[in-house]
């Protein structure tokens, strides 16, 4: 992923209900590009961006380090064509290159199709949780 993909990342993120300004997307891409513990890829179909994936190194005191998929979006008109699977495979390769054996992903409880997708790829559901947030 590069800065030239920002508009497509914005469009695809909006499809899943995560609207962000182009300026914020560009800022986030800039940060990802200089952070070695994060990676992001885009998927092209006929030279058009139809998906993206972002992953990062997770570090918690109570568990071994892992890689977590922070986001995966495939254009609604291109789902079911194996694009998401290819992007996850790319992340798996990155994990192994970095020496990690554990790949995690979180998925909103209402995204039933995404849950099926991840289970079909070999992920195992390990827990349900709620996310709490506070604006400061």
VOGU-538517 format. One record per residue (C-alpha): residue number from 0; residue in three letters; chain; x, y, z. Coordinates in steps of 0.1 Angstrom, whole numbers. Example, Ala and Ser with C-alpha at 12.3 -4.5 7.8 and 13.67 -1.06 7.14 Angstrom:
# residues 2
pos = 0&code = ALA&unit = A&xx = 123&yy = -45&zz = 78 .
pos = 1&code = SER&unit = A&xx = 137&yy = -11&zz = 71 .
END
This chain:
# residues 136
pos = 0&code = UNK&unit = A&xx = 0&yy = 0&zz = 0 .
pos = 1&code = UNK&unit = A&xx = 12&yy = 35&zz = -9 .
pos = 2&code = UNK&unit = A&xx = -2&yy = 70&zz = -5 .
pos = 3&code = UNK&unit = A&xx = -16&yy = 68&zz = -41 .
pos = 4&code = UNK&unit = A&xx = -40&yy = 42&zz = -27 .
pos = 5&code = UNK&unit = A&xx = -55&yy = 65&zz = -1 .
pos = 6&code = UNK&unit = A&xx = -87&yy = 74&zz = -21 .
pos = 7&code = UNK&unit = A&xx = -94&yy = 37&zz = -27 .
pos = 8&code = UNK&unit = A&xx = -87&yy = 28&zz = 9 .
pos = 9&code = UNK&unit = A&xx = -112&yy = 55&zz = 20 .
pos = 10&code = UNK&unit = A&xx = -139&yy = 42&zz = -4 .
pos = 11&code = UNK&unit = A&xx = -135&yy = 6&zz = 7 .
pos = 12&code = UNK&unit = A&xx = -134&yy = 15&zz = 44 .
pos = 13&code = UNK&unit = A&xx = -167&yy = 35&zz = 39 .
pos = 14&code = UNK&unit = A&xx = -183&yy = 3&zz = 25 .
pos = 15&code = UNK&unit = A&xx = -179&yy = -13&zz = 59 .
pos = 16&code = UNK&unit = A&xx = -191&yy = 17&zz = 78 .
pos = 17&code = UNK&unit = A&xx = -158&yy = 33&zz = 87 .
pos = 18&code = UNK&unit = A&xx = -159&yy = 67&zz = 71 .
pos = 19&code = UNK&unit = A&xx = -126&yy = 87&zz = 74 .
pos = 20&code = UNK&unit = A&xx = -113&yy = 118&zz = 57 .
pos = 21&code = UNK&unit = A&xx = -88&yy = 114&zz = 29 .
pos = 22&code = UNK&unit = A&xx = -64&yy = 134&zz = 50 .
pos = 23&code = UNK&unit = A&xx = -66&yy = 110&zz = 79 .
pos = 24&code = UNK&unit = A&xx = -63&yy = 80&zz = 57 .
pos = 25&code = UNK&unit = A&xx = -31&yy = 95&zz = 41 .
pos = 26&code = UNK&unit = A&xx = -17&yy = 102&zz = 76 .
pos = 27&code = UNK&unit = A&xx = -23&yy = 66&zz = 86 .
pos = 28&code = UNK&unit = A&xx = -7&yy = 53&zz = 55 .
pos = 29&code = UNK&unit = A&xx = 23&yy = 75&zz = 61 .
pos = 30&code = UNK&unit = A&xx = 27&yy = 61&zz = 96 .
pos = 31&code = UNK&unit = A&xx = 23&yy = 25&zz = 84 .
pos = 32&code = UNK&unit = A&xx = 50&yy = 30&zz = 58 .
pos = 33&code = UNK&unit = A&xx = 76&yy = 39&zz = 84 .
pos = 34&code = UNK&unit = A&xx = 66&yy = 15&zz = 111 .
pos = 35&code = UNK&unit = A&xx = 83&yy = -19&zz = 108 .
pos = 36&code = UNK&unit = A&xx = 57&yy = -37&zz = 130 .
pos = 37&code = UNK&unit = A&xx = 28&yy = -29&zz = 106 .
pos = 38&code = UNK&unit = A&xx = 22&yy = -39&zz = 70 .
pos = 39&code = UNK&unit = A&xx = -6&yy = -32&zz = 45 .
pos = 40&code = UNK&unit = A&xx = -13&yy = -45&zz = 11 .
pos = 41&code = UNK&unit = A&xx = -39&yy = -37&zz = -16 .
pos = 42&code = UNK&unit = A&xx = -55&yy = -61&zz = -41 .
pos = 43&code = UNK&unit = A&xx = -58&yy = -51&zz = -77 .
pos = 44&code = UNK&unit = A&xx = -84&yy = -64&zz = -102 .
pos = 45&code = UNK&unit = A&xx = -79&yy = -50&zz = -137 .
pos = 46&code = UNK&unit = A&xx = -56&yy = -24&zz = -123 .
pos = 47&code = UNK&unit = A&xx = -83&yy = -12&zz = -99 .
pos = 48&code = UNK&unit = A&xx = -79&yy = -14&zz = -61 .
pos = 49&code = UNK&unit = A&xx = -106&yy = -38&zz = -49 .
pos = 50&code = UNK&unit = A&xx = -94&yy = -47&zz = -14 .
pos = 51&code = UNK&unit = A&xx = -69&yy = -40&zz = 13 .
pos = 52&code = UNK&unit = A&xx = -55&yy = -57&zz = 44 .
pos = 53&code = UNK&unit = A&xx = -35&yy = -43&zz = 74 .
pos = 54&code = UNK&unit = A&xx = -17&yy = -63&zz = 100 .
pos = 55&code = UNK&unit = A&xx = 4&yy = -54&zz = 130 .
pos = 56&code = UNK&unit = A&xx = 25&yy = -70&zz = 157 .
pos = 57&code = UNK&unit = A&xx = 6&yy = -74&zz = 189 .
pos = 58&code = UNK&unit = A&xx = 24&yy = -74&zz = 223 .
pos = 59&code = UNK&unit = A&xx = 5&yy = -81&zz = 255 .
pos = 60&code = UNK&unit = A&xx = 21&yy = -88&zz = 289 .
pos = 61&code = UNK&unit = A&xx = 0&yy = -120&zz = 293 .
pos = 62&code = UNK&unit = A&xx = 7&yy = -137&zz = 260 .
pos = 63&code = UNK&unit = A&xx = 34&yy = -143&zz = 235 .
pos = 64&code = UNK&unit = A&xx = 38&yy = -118&zz = 207 .
pos = 65&code = UNK&unit = A&xx = 15&yy = -123&zz = 177 .
pos = 66&code = UNK&unit = A&xx = 4&yy = -107&zz = 144 .
pos = 67&code = UNK&unit = A&xx = -31&yy = -94&zz = 142 .
pos = 68&code = UNK&unit = A&xx = -51&yy = -84&zz = 112 .
pos = 69&code = UNK&unit = A&xx = -63&yy = -49&zz = 119 .
pos = 70&code = UNK&unit = A&xx = -85&yy = -46&zz = 89 .
pos = 71&code = UNK&unit = A&xx = -95&yy = -65&zz = 57 .
pos = 72&code = UNK&unit = A&xx = -119&yy = -50&zz = 32 .
pos = 73&code = UNK&unit = A&xx = -130&yy = -64&zz = -2 .
pos = 74&code = UNK&unit = A&xx = -151&yy = -43&zz = -25 .
pos = 75&code = UNK&unit = A&xx = -187&yy = -55&zz = -22 .
pos = 76&code = UNK&unit = A&xx = -188&yy = -62&zz = -60 .
pos = 77&code = UNK&unit = A&xx = -157&yy = -84&zz = -58 .
pos = 78&code = UNK&unit = A&xx = -164&yy = -106&zz = -28 .
pos = 79&code = UNK&unit = A&xx = -164&yy = -143&zz = -32 .
pos = 80&code = UNK&unit = A&xx = -136&yy = -143&zz = -58 .
pos = 81&code = UNK&unit = A&xx = -108&yy = -154&zz = -35 .
pos = 82&code = UNK&unit = A&xx = -93&yy = -119&zz = -31 .
pos = 83&code = UNK&unit = A&xx = -96&yy = -119&zz = 7 .
pos = 84&code = UNK&unit = A&xx = -80&yy = -153&zz = 9 .
pos = 85&code = UNK&unit = A&xx = -51&yy = -141&zz = -12 .
pos = 86&code = UNK&unit = A&xx = -46&yy = -111&zz = 11 .
pos = 87&code = UNK&unit = A&xx = -47&yy = -132&zz = 42 .
pos = 88&code = UNK&unit = A&xx = -21&yy = -155&zz = 26 .
pos = 89&code = UNK&unit = A&xx = 1&yy = -125&zz = 20 .
pos = 90&code = UNK&unit = A&xx = -1&yy = -117&zz = 57 .
pos = 91&code = UNK&unit = A&xx = 6&yy = -153&zz = 67 .
pos = 92&code = UNK&unit = A&xx = 38&yy = -151&zz = 46 .
pos = 93&code = UNK&unit = A&xx = 48&yy = -118&zz = 63 .
pos = 94&code = UNK&unit = A&xx = 41&yy = -134&zz = 97 .
pos = 95&code = UNK&unit = A&xx = 65&yy = -163&zz = 90 .
pos = 96&code = UNK&unit = A&xx = 91&yy = -140&zz = 75 .
pos = 97&code = UNK&unit = A&xx = 90&yy = -121&zz = 109 .
pos = 98&code = UNK&unit = A&xx = 92&yy = -153&zz = 129 .
pos = 99&code = UNK&unit = A&xx = 57&yy = -153&zz = 142 .
pos = 100&code = UNK&unit = A&xx = 36&yy = -185&zz = 145 .
pos = 101&code = UNK&unit = A&xx = 3&yy = -169&zz = 156 .
pos = 102&code = UNK&unit = A&xx = -21&yy = -148&zz = 135 .
pos = 103&code = UNK&unit = A&xx = -52&yy = -133&zz = 151 .
pos = 104&code = UNK&unit = A&xx = -82&yy = -114&zz = 138 .
pos = 105&code = UNK&unit = A&xx = -111&yy = -97&zz = 155 .
pos = 106&code = UNK&unit = A&xx = -145&yy = -94&zz = 138 .
pos = 107&code = UNK&unit = A&xx = -176&yy = -75&zz = 148 .
pos = 108&code = UNK&unit = A&xx = -203&yy = -98&zz = 161 .
pos = 109&code = UNK&unit = A&xx = -227&yy = -87&zz = 134 .
pos = 110&code = UNK&unit = A&xx = -204&yy = -97&zz = 105 .
pos = 111&code = UNK&unit = A&xx = -216&yy = -133&zz = 103 .
pos = 112&code = UNK&unit = A&xx = -202&yy = -137&zz = 67 .
pos = 113&code = UNK&unit = A&xx = -168&yy = -126&zz = 78 .
pos = 114&code = UNK&unit = A&xx = -169&yy = -152&zz = 106 .
pos = 115&code = UNK&unit = A&xx = -176&yy = -179&zz = 81 .
pos = 116&code = UNK&unit = A&xx = -148&yy = -166&zz = 59 .
pos = 117&code = UNK&unit = A&xx = -122&yy = -168&zz = 87 .
pos = 118&code = UNK&unit = A&xx = -133&yy = -202&zz = 99 .
pos = 119&code = UNK&unit = A&xx = -131&yy = -215&zz = 63 .
pos = 120&code = UNK&unit = A&xx = -95&yy = -202&zz = 62 .
pos = 121&code = UNK&unit = A&xx = -86&yy = -223&zz = 92 .
pos = 122&code = UNK&unit = A&xx = -89&yy = -197&zz = 120 .
pos = 123&code = UNK&unit = A&xx = -104&yy = -210&zz = 153 .
pos = 124&code = UNK&unit = A&xx = -127&yy = -189&zz = 174 .
pos = 125&code = UNK&unit = A&xx = -111&yy = -185&zz = 208 .
pos = 126&code = UNK&unit = A&xx = -134&yy = -160&zz = 226 .
pos = 127&code = UNK&unit = A&xx = -161&yy = -134&zz = 224 .
pos = 128&code = UNK&unit = A&xx = -156&yy = -100&zz = 239 .
pos = 129&code = UNK&unit = A&xx = -170&yy = -65&zz = 241 .
pos = 130&code = UNK&unit = A&xx = -149&yy = -34&zz = 232 .
pos = 131&code = UNK&unit = A&xx = -152&yy = -3&zz = 254 .
pos = 132&code = UNK&unit = A&xx = -140&yy = 31&zz = 244 .
pos = 133&code = UNK&unit = A&xx = -138&yy = 65&zz = 261 .
pos = 134&code = UNK&unit = A&xx = -133&yy = 98&zz = 243 .
pos = 135&code = UNK&unit = A&xx = -107&yy = 120&zz = 260 .
END
